[in-house]
Amino acid sequence: MDQRIHFLTLATPDLDAARAFYRDGLGWTTLLDVPGEIIFFQSAPGQVLGLFDAQKFTEDLGHQGGPAMVSGLTLSHNVDGPEEVQAVFDAAITAGATVIKEPQRAAFGGYHGHFADPNGLVWEICHNPGWSIDGDGKVVLSEV
């Protein structure tokens, strides 16, 4: 198996709230939107983020009972500096996100803050001076 991920599909309890937040609030472009079922957004070259209605997600897995929930997961969006962290964070809050941790200096030498989307999905907006992408698209991580 190649070391790559093409789809990140996450259960979401309120698909309409997710659509309003990502598409209408943050201005993301949908790749495919199947009302009542799933919304896809291209999140990187060759990668798609899918937000799947939680009950339909559960049924798709062949499980019985209540809807699946996402926990123990943080999606991170890296930007070029502390000012951009604050700007993206503020835009997300304006779009309907809930503050988890206000942007601040981080132990790793960067600057970051955390919010939850309307369905509780946790995002980190981060400036990490030890994170970069080389000319071939490879992520380079170094200690600061």
N, C-alpha and C positions, 0 to 999 in steps of 0.2 A: 504494500500500500504506500503510495506517495505521501510525503509529509505536507499535507495541505488540507484546507477546509474550504469547500465551495459554498455550503449553506450553513448558516446558524439559524435554526428554527426554534423559536421560543414560544411557550404557551403564554397566552395573554387573556385575562378574564373579560376584558371589555375591548373588543376590536374597534368599535366606534371611537372610544376614547383614545386608543392608540393612533388611529388615523388622524383624528383632530390634532393630536399632539405633534406627531412626526411630519405629516404632510402639511397641515394647515398652520400649525404653530411654528415649527422649525423650518418649513419650506422644503422638506425632502421630496424628491420625485419618486413616485411609485413605479416599480418595474411591472408589477401585476397586482391588481386588487380584485379579490373575489369576495364581494360583500357577504358577511356572515360566516366566512371561513378563514381567509388568510390574506395578508398583505405582504408583498415582497418589495424590498428596497435594495438597490445595489449599494454595498457598503465599502467595496474596494475592488480593484481590478480582479475579475474572476471570482468575486465573493458576493453572496446575497444574504441579507438579514431578512428572515421570515418571521412575522408575528402571526401566530396561528391561534384561532379561537380555542381557549383552554379545554372546553368540553369536546370539541371536534378533535383536538390534539390527543386527548385521552382515548377517544374512540378509535382513532387512526392506529394507535399502539395496540389495540385489541384489549384494552383494560376496561373494567367495569367500575362504576362508582363516580365519585365527584371529579371535578376537573383537575388536571395537573397544574402545578404551580412552579414557578421558577424561584429558586433560592440558592444562596451561596455563590452568586455570580455577579461580577461587575464588568460592564463594558467600559472601555477606556477610549477617550478621544484625545489625542495628543496635539498640542498647538505650539506655536513658536515662542511664547513668552507669557509672563504673569498677566499682562494687560489683556491678552487674548483669552486666557483662562477666564478672567472676570467677565469679559464681554459675552462669551459663549454661555457661561453659567447664567448670567442675567437674562439672556434670550430664552434659555430653557425655563427659567422660573416664570418669566412673562408668558410663555406658552402653556404653562400649567403644571410644571414640575414642582416637587416638594423638596425643600432644602434638607439634606442630611448633614452635610458638613460644609460650612462656608469656605470659599477659597482661602488658602493659607500656605505658608512655607511648609515643606514636607521634610521628613527625616532623611530622605534620599537626596536632598539637595535641590529639589525642584519646587514646584508650586502646584497645588491641586485643590479641588473641591469635589464634593459628591452630591448628587441629587437623585431623586426617584421619579420616573415617568408616572403618568396617572394610574398605571397598573402595578406600580411598585418595583419595576425594573431599575436597578441601580446603575448609574453612570458616573464615571470619574472624568472630569475635564482636567487635563494635566499638561504642565510644561515640565518635561524631564530632560535636562541638559545632557544626559548620558544616552539618549535615544535618538537614533537617526536612521535614514534609509539611504543606502548607497545607490550608485547609478544603475545597478542591475535589479533594484527593488528589494534587496536583502536588508532586513532590519539589523542594525548594529547596536548592541547594548554594551555600555561601559559604566564602570563606577565613577561617580563624580567626586 
